[in-house]
Amino acid sequence: MTFRTTFLIAVLALVGIFAAINWSAFLTPTALSLVFTDFQAPLGLVMLGIVIALSAIFLLYILAQQTSVLLDNRRLTRQLESQRDLADQAEKSRFTELRAFLQAELLQLQQRSDGYQSVLTGKLEALEREVNRRAEQTENTVAAQVGELDDRLQRLGVGIKPV
């Protein structure tokens, strides 16, 4: 219990004790005036009735306020959950967009890599053909020079025995 609730209960208990102790004075009739009329009634009982009525009115007012606060709290909680769901969906869509963007970029990089690889493969094949052509030319040149040297040696009469 909060301090205010405890204080309110203590005040009401003190009023009840005061009324119980002075009950005979509360029931003593007195002449009372309502400005336009006069009548006889026990003043203590009238005041006790007013205190009870005001307490009941304030109690109903407090209950209405608490009900209003609880309903507002429930409404705000639903709105908060709705906003949280919207934020989660927005975040999810951003992740989806990011994933799609990254996939597109990776695909583009893969295509560039494949293009570079095919260009590189083409250049390597061209170099290999060129190396083979030059090796063949070198082989033909060496064979021609060896044949020419062999012819010269045969004209000179120097014979080379095969090994």
C-alpha positions, -999 to 999 in steps of 0.1 A, spaced: 0 0 0 12 35 -7 15 62 19 -16 80 5 -38 50 8 -26 42 43 -32 79 53 -67 79 38 -76 47 57 -62 61 89 -82 93 86 -114 74 79 -108 51 108 -102 81 131 -135 96 119 -152 63 126 -137 61 161 -146 97 167 -182 90 156 -185 59 178 -172 77 209 -195 107 205 -225 87 191 -249 103 217 -238 138 207 -242 128 170 -278 118 177 -288 150 196 -313 170 176 -304 206 167 -322 234 148 -306 235 114 -311 262 87 -309 258 49 -313 296 43 -349 293 31 -361 268 57 -354 256 92 -357 221 105 -347 198 134 -322 170 129 -291 155 146 -262 177 133 -236 149 139 -256 124 118 -261 150 90 -223 157 90 -215 120 91 -238 114 62 -221 142 43 -187 127 50 -199 93 39 -215 107 7 -183 127 -2 -161 97 5 -183 76 -18 -182 103 -45 -144 106 -43 -141 68 -43 -162 66 -75 -141 94 -90 -109 75 -82 -123 43 -97 -133 62 -128 -98 77 -130 -81 44 -126 -104 28 -152 -96 56 -176 -58 52 -169 -60 15 -174 -79 18 -207 -55 45 -219 -26 22 -209 -41 -7 -228 -47 15 -259 -12 29 -258 2 -7 -253 -17 -18 -285 -4 12 -304 31 5 -291 29 -31 -303 15 -19 -336 44 5 -340 69 -21 -330 54 -45 -356 57 -18 -382 93 -11 -372 101 -48 -374 85 -51 -408 104 -20 -420 137 -35 -407 129 -68 -423 122 -51 -456 155 -32 -453 173 -65 -447 155 -80 -477 165 -50 -499 200 -52 -486 201 -90 -494 188 -83 -529 213 -55 -534 242 -77 -522 231 -106 -544 229 -83 -574 263 -69 -566 278 -104 -562 262 -115 -595 277 -84 -612 311 -92 -597 308 -128 -608 299 -117 -643 329 -93 -643 351 -121 -630 339 -145 -656 345 -118 -683 380 -112 -670 386 -149 -668 375 -155 -704 396 -125 -716 426 -138 -696 420 -174 -710 419 -160 -745 451 -141 -740 468 -172 -725 457 -193 -755 470 -167 -779 503 -166 -760 504 -204 -760 498 -204 -798 525 -178 -802 550 -197 -781 542 -229 -800 546 -211 -833 579 -196 -822 591 -230 -809 582 -246 -842 600 -218 -861 630 -222 -838 629 -260 -843 626 -255 -881 655 -230 -880 677 -253 -859 668 -283 -881 677 -262 -913 709 -251 -898 718 -286 -887 709 -299 -922 730 -271 -938 760 -280 -915 756 -316 -924 756 -308 -961 787 -287 -957 804 -314 -937 795 -340 -964 809 -317 -991 840 -314 -972 842 -351 -968 840 -352 -931 816 -379 -920 799 -380 -887 790 -414 -875 756 -417 -859 756 -426 -823 
